Amino acid sequence: MKQNRTSPLETLTEIKQLMERSSRFISLSGLSGVFAGLYALAGAYAAYDYLGLEGVGYFSGRFLAENVSSRSEKLGFLIADAVIILCLAVGTGIYLTTRKAKKDGNSIFDSTAKKLIINLSIPLAVGGIFCLALYFHGAFIFIAPSLLVFYGLALINASKYTRNDIRGFGIVEIALGLLSSFVVGYGLLFWAIGFGVLHIIYGAYMYFKYEK
């Protein structure tokens, strides 16, 4: 009887996969990115509808001319809107990633996942504090650009513990944030592109590349 022998190439492939599983968290769900993008677009539309914006450059003109109480009320809505979107995106991401991890036979709370979360959280926490400082000093038009830049930095910082594709995604987010910092007043538009459209594109790309 002939015995099935594993070719050297197949053996190397298996070793590579085992090493990748041990050093990188590869159970991130591409669909979670798609849903996060859809939530972000819905939140951007809700903000646009609530504020009654007269053109996407509202924050460089009419917003700054309004009185303090009016601006505070609208900023409160924007913050609540962002928190809701964040909770929905994180909740959906945890659910879909957990489901994918179980399907792949991986643990979602292993040491690699913890390293991923830590390296993602540090730039995000610093960026959040920095944006609070911008808010405190009334530099509202730079909040959206800063969020995009720090989010991009967080993705790059965490990319070494997950798919390499995330690094490219982070670079695009940083570039968009830097562009937004020069084209001031269009933060809502850039926010919708960065957190909405790009998330959908990236999530769909990851889903069809690794999950389909």
C-alpha positions in Angstrom: 0.0 0.0 0.0 1.2 3.5 -0.8 1.5 5.9 2.1 0.4 9.5 1.7 3.4 11.6 2.2 3.4 15.3 3.0 5.4 17.3 0.6 8.1 19.7 1.9 6.1 22.6 0.6 3.0 21.6 2.4 5.0 21.1 5.6 6.5 24.5 5.3 3.0 26.0 4.7 1.7 24.3 7.8 4.6 25.5 9.9 4.1 29.1 8.6 0.4 28.9 9.5 1.2 27.7 13.0 3.7 30.5 13.5 1.3 33.0 12.3 -1.4 31.7 14.6 0.9 31.9 17.6 2.2 35.5 16.9 -0.7 37.2 15.2 -4.4 37.5 16.0 -5.9 36.5 12.6 -9.6 36.1 13.6 -10.6 39.7 13.0 -13.8 39.7 11.1 -13.9 41.8 7.9 -17.7 42.1 8.3 -17.1 44.0 11.5 -15.3 46.7 9.5 -18.2 46.8 7.0 -20.7 47.3 9.8 -18.5 49.9 11.6 -18.5 51.9 8.3 -22.2 51.7 7.9 -22.7 52.8 11.5 -20.3 55.7 11.0 -22.1 56.8 7.8 -25.5 56.6 9.7 -24.0 58.7 12.5 -22.6 61.3 10.1 -26.0 61.6 8.4 -27.7 62.0 11.8 -25.3 64.8 12.7 -25.8 66.5 9.3 -29.5 66.3 9.7 -29.6 67.5 13.3 -27.2 70.4 12.7 -29.0 71.5 9.5 -25.7 72.1 7.9 -25.4 74.7 5.1 -22.7 72.9 3.1 -20.0 70.6 4.4 -17.8 73.5 5.5 -20.2 74.4 8.3 -17.6 74.1 11.0 -15.3 76.7 9.5 -18.0 79.3 9.3 -21.4 79.4 10.9 -20.6 77.1 13.8 -17.8 79.3 15.0 -20.1 82.3 14.8 -22.8 80.9 17.0 -23.1 81.6 20.7 -21.5 79.4 23.4 -24.7 77.8 24.6 -25.7 76.8 21.0 -22.3 75.4 20.3 -22.2 73.4 23.5 -25.6 71.9 22.8 -24.6 70.8 19.3 -21.2 69.5 20.5 -23.1 67.5 23.1 -25.2 65.9 20.4 -22.1 65.2 18.4 -20.3 63.5 21.3 -23.4 61.4 22.1 -23.7 60.5 18.5 -20.1 59.4 18.4 -20.4 57.3 21.6 -23.4 55.5 20.3 -21.6 54.7 17.0 -18.6 53.5 18.9 -20.6 51.2 21.1 -22.4 49.7 18.2 -19.2 49.2 16.2 -17.3 47.7 19.2 -20.2 45.4 20.1 -20.7 44.2 16.6 -16.9 43.7 16.2 -16.7 41.6 19.4 -19.6 39.5 18.4 -18.4 38.8 14.8 -14.8 38.3 15.8 -15.7 35.9 18.6 -17.9 33.9 16.2 -15.0 33.8 13.6 -12.5 32.8 16.3 -14.6 29.9 17.4 -15.1 28.8 13.8 -11.3 28.9 13.3 -10.6 27.1 16.5 -8.8 30.1 18.0 -9.2 31.9 21.3 -10.2 35.5 21.3 -8.6 36.2 24.7 -5.1 34.7 24.2 -1.9 36.6 24.8 -1.7 37.8 21.2 -5.2 39.3 21.3 -4.2 41.1 24.5 -1.1 42.6 22.9 -3.3 43.7 20.0 -5.7 45.5 22.2 -3.0 47.2 24.3 -1.1 48.4 21.2 -4.4 49.6 19.7 -5.6 51.3 22.8 -2.5 53.4 23.8 -2.6 55.7 20.7 -6.4 55.9 20.9 -6.3 56.9 24.6 -3.6 59.5 23.9 -5.6 60.8 20.9 -8.8 61.0 23.0 -7.0 63.1 25.7 -5.5 65.3 23.0 -8.9 65.9 21.4 -10.3 66.8 24.9 -7.5 69.4 25.1 -8.6 70.8 21.7 -12.2 70.9 22.8 -11.1 72.7 26.1 -9.2 75.4 24.1 -12.0 75.8 21.5 -10.0 74.3 18.6 -13.0 72.4 17.3 -12.0 72.3 13.7 -8.9 70.1 14.5 -10.8 67.5 16.5 -11.8 65.4 13.4 -8.4 65.5 11.8 -6.7 64.5 15.1 -9.1 61.6 15.5 -8.2 60.3 12.0 -4.5 60.7 12.6 -4.4 59.0 16.0 -6.7 56.2 14.7 -4.3 55.6 11.9 -1.4 55.5 14.3 -3.3 53.0 16.5 -3.9 50.7 13.5 -0.2 50.8 12.5 0.9 50.2 16.1 -1.4 47.2 16.3 -0.7 45.8 12.8 2.3 43.7 14.0 -0.1 41.6 16.0 -2.7 40.9 13.3 -3.0 41.1 9.5 -0.4 43.2 7.7 -3.2 44.8 5.6 -4.2 46.9 8.6 -0.9 48.8 8.3 -1.9 50.1 4.9 -5.3 51.0 6.2 -3.7 53.0 9.0 -1.5 54.9 6.6 -4.5 55.9 4.5 -6.3 57.1 7.7 -3.3 59.2 8.7 -3.0 60.7 5.2 -6.7 61.6 5.3 -6.4 63.2 8.7 -3.4 65.3 7.6 -5.3 66.4 4.5 -8.3 67.3 6.8 -6.1 69.4 9.0 -5.3 71.7 6.1 -8.8 71.7 4.6 -10.3 72.9 7.9 -14.0 73.0 8.6 -14.9 69.9 6.6 -14.4 67.5 9.6 -17.8 65.8 9.3 -17.1 65.0 5.6 -13.6 63.6 6.3 -15.0 61.7 9.4 -17.6 60.1 7.1 -15.0 59.1 4.6 -12.4 57.9 7.1 -14.6 56.0 9.5 -17.4 55.2 7.1 -16.4 54.7 3.5 -12.8 53.4 4.2 -14.1 51.0 6.8 -16.6 49.5 4.4 -13.9 49.2 1.6 -11.3 47.7 4.0 -13.8 45.4 5.7 -15.1 44.1 2.4 -11.6 43.6 1.1 -10.6 41.6 4.2 -13.7 39.5 4.1 -13.3 38.4 0.5 -9.6 37.9 0.9 -9.5 35.9 4.1 -13.0 34.7 4.9 -14.9 34.0 1.6 
